[in-house]
């Protein structure tokens, strides 16, 4: 089942979900309670939107979060994915695509003119590149990072 995030359910579900994740899946340290508070504040400010996928026991087995905001350069509204993940046991069942489609539908309803999506450089790159290209997305940028 796909459930839209609210400030209340983010605070209760995000830490539990992230505690079920292998820390090696993230290229950075994740602080579950802090992330939950930040996501709730984005939702309260009407900038952030997100969804949980809940398993049969009602526990989250997938999460998607993005921002929707007016461009700083024009009046266009842009949607940008910030976080999209599904636990391994629930992958290849359409859970991730249901989460992503929820975001796309919300972006369309809010009048977005584009959706930006990306991913960290990991072993998943080939799969994700094929997935995005298959949905009609085009590579438009590269990013660089330096740890200081």
Phi, psi and omega in degrees: 000138178259129182233130178290141179287141171235162177305323182291311184285336174298314182296329181269330187261328184299310181302318179297319178297310183295330177290342176275349182273147174286123180304336180292345179288344185250136179278015182205164179284132180250130175253098189306313182293320179294317178298317180301316179296319180293316179298317179300320180292325175296318180295315180299327179276003182060032175254325185257146175222145180199168182217150171250148164258129180251135177282183183298335179273357180087010178266144180292132175240005176196154181215146173220136177216139178211174176242151176227120182204161177291140178298146176285346183261341185204187176273000180296146177257131184239142174250139179223125176291136175248328186205130179210116181206145177230137178298146184308321181293344181250002179285160179064027176238006180089359182299311181298320180291325176296319178297314182295317179297326176300318179294315180299316179297318178297317179300317178297315180298328181270006175078026179295144178260347177203156175237128178254136180214147180201182181206156176289152179286109180216185178292348180279355189305314181301312180299310182294321177300315179296319181299308181296315179298322179295336178268004177095007179279150180240143176289121183234353183203156169239152180236155177233153181220141174227125177277127180239000000 
